Amino acid sequence: MPPEYEEIEVRGLSGKISCIDGRIKDHLRFTAPTTSPCGRRAMVNKLWCQEVARKWFYKKDEPPHARLFSEPKCQKHVATWYLLYRWLIFMAWACIVVCSIFEFGSYNPMGAYDTWPIYLTNWDLVMGLSQALLGGLLVSRRWKLQKIPDFNPSTLTSGLTEKAYWFLYVVTTNIALGVTITYWCSIYDPKIHRLDPLNIMLHVCNSILMVIDFCVTNVPFRLRNIWWCFTIMFGFIVFSVIYYLAGGLDKNGYHYIYKILDWKKPVQTTLVCIGETLFITVLYSVVCLLEHTKHRIYLKIGIKSLDETQNSISEKRADIV
């Protein structure tokens, strides 16, 4: 081999060695601090936070199929009983709203109709009535469509009605439970409030209706949609501040909407708002867990009934043979 080629080869080899040596030094320089237990723990925490952030903010879940909003959990079609059930639920919500506005069932009606819209309980009633109406319309449309011989529910698409129903259903379920628990634990005062039929309808029946609906319907709950409930809570808090600054009074003449939401005590009321937000977060997480449990229970029941059907068919075939 000519000397010039040997020189070029040696120079190339020395360049490669120096380059590799530089990379090794750079790698050691950047990784040396992570050899300590604190560095390793910091790296693990950083990777865990990045993974959670990626799944929470960047992962796009498939939207639920439109058929889920118009069929019960126990069936893949709309039977007549479910159609009647949906409209009975709507009538129950309508009855509660009418009784709330005109104070039917109250032992001490006050006729304070102008203060009706200021209470979160009545916000929940309006959302409950709206979601019940949308649910009834979706089920009625599905019930008519499935009468067509070649109808396939998998061809249904989610429109504005399905999205609005999903939002209102999820929010109403969580807010209704939160209103009931908060009212009886923090707001109810025997000296001021009466334990009459109207009070029971407003602060007990609302949650009962949503619990029954939760067990029957096929509407999904997703943990990342918790911000839907936060929008309602934040909107009501902002409204309460504006109402207080405007000099608004409750139906008893007090300068607040609820006693625990008295903005004359801003620090205490702010802590109450933060605590209520945390409570709504925990409550929504529990509802999501229950929805997952409900799905597993219905799945096991469906598999068991399918096995029993197959066994009965095989027994009939054996008897025929």
C-alpha positions as CSV (number, residue, x, y, z in Angstrom):
1,M,0.0,0.0,0.0
2,P,1.4,3.5,-0.9
3,P,2.5,5.6,2.0
4,E,0.0,8.3,1.2
5,Y,-2.9,5.8,1.7
6,E,-1.4,4.6,5.0
7,E,-1.2,8.2,6.2
8,I,-4.8,8.9,5.1
9,E,-6.0,5.7,6.9
10,V,-4.1,6.5,10.1
11,R,-5.5,10.0,10.1
12,G,-9.1,8.7,9.5
13,L,-8.7,6.1,12.3
14,S,-7.3,8.7,14.7
15,G,-10.2,11.0,13.8
16,K,-12.7,8.3,14.5
17,I,-11.0,7.5,17.8
18,S,-11.0,11.1,18.9
19,C,-14.6,11.5,17.8
20,I,-15.7,8.4,19.8
21,D,-13.6,9.6,22.7
22,G,-15.3,12.9,22.6
23,R,-18.8,11.3,22.5
24,I,-17.9,9.1,25.5
25,K,-16.7,12.1,27.5
26,D,-19.9,14.1,26.6
27,H,-22.0,11.1,27.6
28,L,-20.2,10.7,30.9
29,R,-20.4,14.4,31.5
30,F,-24.2,14.5,31.1
31,T,-25.0,11.2,32.8
32,A,-22.6,11.4,35.7
33,P,-25.0,13.4,38.0
34,T,-27.8,10.8,37.5
35,T,-25.8,8.0,39.0
36,S,-26.8,9.2,42.5
37,P,-30.0,7.9,44.0
38,C,-31.5,11.5,44.0
39,G,-30.6,11.9,40.3
40,R,-32.2,8.6,39.4
41,R,-35.3,9.4,41.4
42,A,-35.5,12.8,39.7
43,M,-35.2,11.1,36.3
44,V,-37.9,8.6,37.1
45,N,-40.2,11.3,38.3
46,K,-39.6,13.4,35.2
47,L,-40.3,10.4,32.9
48,W,-43.5,9.6,34.9
49,C,-44.7,13.1,34.6
50,Q,-44.0,13.2,30.9
51,E,-45.8,10.0,30.4
52,V,-48.9,11.2,32.4
53,A,-48.9,14.5,30.5
54,R,-48.6,12.7,27.2
55,K,-51.6,10.4,28.0
56,W,-53.7,13.2,29.5
57,F,-53.1,16.1,27.1
58,Y,-51.8,14.6,23.9
59,K,-53.5,11.2,23.6
60,K,-56.7,11.5,21.5
61,D,-59.3,9.1,22.6
62,E,-61.9,7.8,20.1
63,P,-65.2,9.5,20.7
64,P,-68.0,7.3,21.9
65,H,-70.2,5.8,19.3
66,A,-73.5,7.5,18.7
67,R,-75.5,4.4,19.5
68,L,-74.4,4.5,23.1
69,F,-76.5,7.6,23.7
70,S,-79.8,6.0,22.5
71,E,-79.7,2.4,23.9
72,P,-79.8,0.9,27.4
73,K,-76.8,-0.8,28.9
74,C,-78.5,-4.2,29.0
75,Q,-79.6,-4.2,25.3
76,K,-78.2,-3.4,21.9
77,H,-81.6,-2.1,20.6
78,V,-84.3,0.2,21.8
79,A,-87.3,-1.7,23.3
80,T,-90.6,-0.1,24.0
81,W,-90.0,-0.2,27.8
82,Y,-86.8,1.9,27.3
83,L,-88.7,4.5,25.2
84,L,-91.3,4.8,27.9
85,Y,-88.7,5.0,30.6
86,R,-86.9,7.9,29.0
87,W,-90.0,10.0,28.7
88,L,-91.0,9.1,32.3
89,I,-87.7,10.4,33.4
90,F,-88.3,13.6,31.5
91,M,-91.7,14.0,33.1
92,A,-90.2,13.5,36.5
93,W,-87.7,16.2,35.9
94,A,-90.4,18.5,34.5
95,C,-92.6,17.9,37.6
96,I,-89.7,18.8,39.9
97,V,-88.9,22.0,38.0
98,V,-92.6,23.1,38.0
99,C,-92.9,22.4,41.7
100,S,-89.7,24.3,42.4
101,I,-90.8,27.4,40.5
102,F,-94.3,27.6,41.9
103,E,-93.3,26.1,45.3
104,F,-95.7,23.3,45.2
105,G,-95.1,21.0,48.2
106,S,-93.7,23.8,50.4
107,Y,-95.0,24.3,53.9
108,N,-94.1,27.9,53.8
109,P,-94.2,29.3,50.2
110,M,-92.6,32.7,49.9
111,G,-93.4,33.6,46.3
112,A,-89.8,34.8,45.6
113,Y,-89.9,33.9,41.9
114,D,-87.2,36.5,41.0
115,T,-84.6,34.7,43.1
116,W,-85.3,31.2,41.6
117,P,-82.4,31.4,39.0
118,I,-79.7,32.3,41.5
119,Y,-79.4,28.8,43.2
120,L,-77.1,26.1,42.0
121,T,-79.8,23.6,42.9
122,N,-82.1,25.2,40.2
123,W,-79.2,25.3,37.7
124,D,-78.9,21.5,38.3
125,L,-82.7,21.1,37.7
126,V,-82.5,23.0,34.4
127,M,-79.6,20.8,33.2
128,G,-81.4,17.7,34.4
129,L,-84.5,18.6,32.5
130,S,-82.5,19.5,29.4
131,Q,-80.5,16.2,29.3
132,A,-83.7,14.2,29.9
133,L,-85.4,16.0,27.0
134,L,-82.4,15.3,24.7
135,G,-82.2,11.7,25.8
136,G,-85.9,11.2,25.1
137,L,-85.5,12.7,21.6
138,L,-82.5,10.6,20.8
139,V,-84.2,7.4,21.9
140,S,-87.4,8.3,20.0
141,R,-85.4,8.8,16.8
142,R,-83.6,5.5,17.3
143,W,-86.8,3.7,18.0
144,K,-88.3,5.0,14.7
145,L,-85.1,4.2,12.7
146,Q,-84.8,0.6,13.9
147,K,-88.2,-0.1,12.3
148,I,-86.5,0.2,8.9
149,P,-85.6,-3.3,7.7
150,D,-82.0,-2.6,6.7
151,F,-81.2,-0.2,9.6
152,N,-77.8,-0.7,11.1
153,P,-77.1,1.2,14.4
154,S,-73.3,1.2,13.6
155,T,-74.0,3.7,10.9
156,L,-75.2,6.3,13.4
157,T,-73.0,9.4,13.7
158,S,-72.7,11.8,16.6
159,G,-74.1,15.3,16.0
160,L,-74.6,18.4,18.1
161,T,-77.6,16.7,19.9
162,E,-75.5,13.7,21.0
163,K,-72.6,15.9,22.1
164,A,-74.9,18.3,24.1
165,Y,-76.6,15.3,25.7
166,W,-73.3,13.7,26.7
167,F,-72.1,17.0,28.2
168,L,-75.3,17.7,30.1
169,Y,-75.7,14.1,31.3
170,V,-72.2,13.9,32.7
171,V,-72.4,17.3,34.4
172,T,-75.9,16.8,35.8
173,T,-74.9,13.5,37.4
174,N,-71.9,14.9,39.2
175,I,-73.5,18.3,40.1
176,A,-76.7,16.6,41.4
177,L,-74.8,14.3,43.7
178,G,-72.6,17.2,44.8
179,V,-75.6,19.5,45.5
180,T,-77.4,16.8,47.5
181,I,-74.4,16.0,49.7
182,T,-73.3,19.6,50.2
183,Y,-76.8,20.8,51.0
184,W,-77.5,18.2,53.7
185,C,-74.0,18.4,55.2
186,S,-73.3,22.2,55.1
187,I,-76.3,24.3,54.1
188,Y,-79.4,22.7,55.7
189,D,-80.4,24.6,58.8
190,P,-83.6,23.4,60.6
191,K,-84.1,27.0,61.9
192,I,-84.4,28.3,58.4
193,H,-85.2,25.5,56.1
194,R,-88.3,23.2,56.2
195,L,-88.1,19.5,55.7
196,D,-91.1,19.5,53.4
197,P,-91.9,17.5,50.2
198,L,-90.5,20.3,48.0
199,N,-87.1,20.2,49.9
200,I,-87.0,16.4,49.4
201,M,-87.7,16.8,45.7
202,L,-85.1,19.4,45.2
203,H,-82.2,17.9,47.2
204,V,-82.9,14.1,47.2
205,C,-85.0,13.2,44.2
206,N,-82.6,14.9,41.8
207,S,-79.8,12.5,42.8
208,I,-82.2,9.5,42.8
209,L,-83.2,10.2,39.2
210,M,-79.5,10.4,38.1
211,V,-78.5,7.3,40.0
212,I,-81.3,5.3,38.4
213,D,-80.4,6.7,35.0
214,F,-76.7,5.9,35.7
215,C,-77.6,2.2,36.2
216,V,-79.8,2.0,33.1
217,T,-78.2,4.1,30.4
218,N,-75.1,3.4,28.3
219,V,-73.6,6.9,28.5
220,P,-69.8,6.7,29.1
221,F,-67.8,8.7,31.7
222,R,-64.2,9.6,31.0
223,L,-61.9,11.0,33.7
224,R,-60.4,13.6,31.4
225,N,-63.8,15.2,30.9
226,I,-63.9,16.4,34.5
227,W,-63.3,20.0,33.3
228,W,-66.9,19.9,32.1
229,C,-68.0,20.0,35.7
230,F,-65.4,22.7,36.5
231,T,-66.9,25.0,33.9
232,I,-70.3,24.9,35.7
233,M,-68.7,25.3,39.1
234,F,-66.5,28.2,38.0
235,G,-69.4,29.8,36.2
236,F,-71.5,29.7,39.4
237,I,-68.7,31.1,41.5
238,V,-68.2,34.0,39.1
239,F,-72.0,34.6,39.1
240,S,-72.1,34.6,42.9
241,V,-69.4,37.2,43.0
242,I,-71.2,39.4,40.5
243,Y,-74.5,38.9,42.3
244,Y,-72.9,39.9,45.6
245,L,-71.2,43.0,44.2
246,A,-74.5,44.0,42.6
247,G,-76.2,43.9,46.0
248,G,-78.3,40.8,45.4
249,L,-80.2,39.1,48.1
250,D,-81.4,35.5,48.6
251,K,-85.1,34.6,49.1
252,N,-84.8,35.2,52.9
253,G,-83.3,38.7,52.4
254,Y,-79.6,37.8,53.2
255,H,-76.8,39.4,51.2
256,Y,-75.6,36.0,49.8
257,I,-76.8,33.1,47.8
258,Y,-75.7,30.5,50.3
259,K,-74.4,31.0,53.9
260,I,-71.2,29.2,53.0
261,L,-70.8,31.4,50.0
262,D,-70.8,34.7,51.8
263,W,-68.3,37.0,50.0
264,K,-68.2,39.4,53.0
265,K,-65.7,36.8,54.2
266,P,-63.5,36.4,51.1
267,V,-60.8,34.2,52.6
268,Q,-63.3,31.7,54.1
269,T,-65.5,31.7,51.0
270,T,-62.4,31.1,48.8
271,L,-61.4,28.2,50.9
272,V,-64.9,26.8,50.6
273,C,-64.8,27.1,46.8
274,I,-61.4,25.3,46.7
275,G,-62.7,22.6,49.0
276,E,-65.9,22.2,46.9
277,T,-63.8,21.9,43.7
278,L,-61.7,19.1,45.3
279,F,-64.9,17.4,46.5
280,I,-66.3,17.5,42.9
281,T,-63.0,16.1,41.7
282,V,-63.2,13.1,44.1
283,L,-66.9,12.6,43.4
284,Y,-66.3,12.6,39.6
285,S,-63.5,10.1,40.0
286,V,-65.7,7.8,42.1
287,V,-68.5,8.0,39.4
288,C,-65.9,7.1,36.7
289,L,-64.8,4.1,38.8
290,L,-68.5,3.0,39.3
291,E,-69.1,3.4,35.6
292,H,-66.1,1.1,34.9
293,T,-67.4,-1.4,37.5
294,K,-70.9,-1.3,36.0
295,H,-69.4,-2.0,32.5
296,R,-67.6,-5.1,33.9
297,I,-70.7,-6.4,35.6
298,Y,-72.9,-6.0,32.5
299,L,-70.1,-7.6,30.5
300,K,-70.0,-10.6,32.8
301,I,-73.8,-10.9,32.8
302,G,-73.8,-10.8,29.0
303,I,-71.1,-13.5,28.7
304,K,-72.9,-15.7,31.2
305,S,-76.2,-15.4,29.3
306,L,-74.5,-16.1,26.0
307,D,-72.9,-19.2,27.5
308,E,-76.3,-20.4,28.8
309,T,-77.9,-19.8,25.4
310,Q,-75.1,-21.8,23.7
311,N,-75.5,-24.6,26.2
312,S,-79.3,-24.8,25.7
313,I,-78.8,-24.9,21.9
314,S,-76.2,-27.7,22.2
315,E,-78.6,-29.6,24.5
316,K,-81.4,-29.3,22.0
317,R,-79.2,-30.5,19.2
318,A,-78.1,-33.5,21.3
319,D,-81.8,-34.3,22.1
320,I,-82.6,-34.1,18.4
321,V,-79.7,-36.4,17.5
